[in-house]
Amino acid sequence: MAAESGSPLARGRAEGRKRDRALRIALPLIVLALVLAIWELAVRIGNIPPYVLPDPALILRTLVNDWSVLFQSLLVTLLTTFEGFLLAAVGGVGLAVLFNQSRLVEYSLYPYAVILQVTPIVAVAPLLLIYLPQPLAVLACAWIVAFFPVLANTTLGLRSVDRNLTDLFSLYGASRWQILWNLKLPSALPYILGGLRIAGGLSLIGAVVAEIAAGSAGSGSGLAYRISESGYRLNIPRMFAALLLLSVAGIVIFYLLSLINYLALRRWHESALEVER
């Protein structure tokens, strides 16, 4: 084994993986630097006023100057996002398990889950704000958007278990819950984690849409309201700074869930194994 690991082929593969990882980091950074440079040059050469298109340097200065206000609003939005995501994860996985154990429940409720998903959240948010307190309405919007991907992916994963393995468990006298816990849920884990990774970003989108529809001012305002407020006041640099924070938050959420997905699957599932090229 030591000889194999030190062979030219093994060393070449290791170097190839290192080069691939370096390119994954370097290429997006190069593209970002080029875009920012072109943006800065276009604003300066075209003498574009800040209320039309601020340059990247002004956006960063605004982000630093308005950090206290924007960061507090970001925390409000992230709290709603996390709560909506948590409810979607628990509810989606729990209902999918119930569907798997009872076809009658699935036939009765799954069509309504589809209806909930295909109804635009922009149309639902104003209604929720009429019948629910504003924080609950915003939370409900975050949950509605994130719920269906978890439910659909988990349902698909529980259905995709090898029937031969299910029959083998039954042959050895395993109960339905033993089959679920020891076979179906571990086999469906890649699907569940995939649904959660999608739901993380969608819960942020739902929270932002609901906050814009709510339009509530004050200390409890989310980052989406700050964006709307900046647009009304033509404070475009602050709008871009708030958008930057939202984008960074979405990226962090995605990569955190991707990391969890990788750590859970890296030792046994093909999707997390490094592919030789």
HELIX and SHEET records of a PDB file:
HELIX    1   1 ALA A    2  SER A    5  1                                   4    
HELIX    2   2 PRO A    8  GLY A   46  1                                  39    
HELIX    3   3 PRO A   56  ASN A   65  1                                  10    
HELIX    4   4 TRP A   67  GLN A  101  1                                  35    
HELIX    5   5 ARG A  103  VAL A  118  1                                  16    
HELIX    6   6 ILE A  121  TYR A  131  1                                  11    
HELIX    7   7 GLN A  134  ARG A  159  1                                  26    
HELIX    8   8 ARG A  163  LEU A  171  1                                   9    
HELIX    9   9 ARG A  176  ILE A  179  1                                   4    
HELIX   10  10 LEU A  180  LYS A  184  3                                   5    
HELIX   11  11 LEU A  185  ALA A  214  1                                  30    
HELIX   12  12 LEU A  223  TYR A  232  1                                  10    
HELIX   13  13 ILE A  236  LEU A  265  1                                  30    
HELIX   14  14 GLU A  270  ALA A  272  5                                   3    
END                                                                             
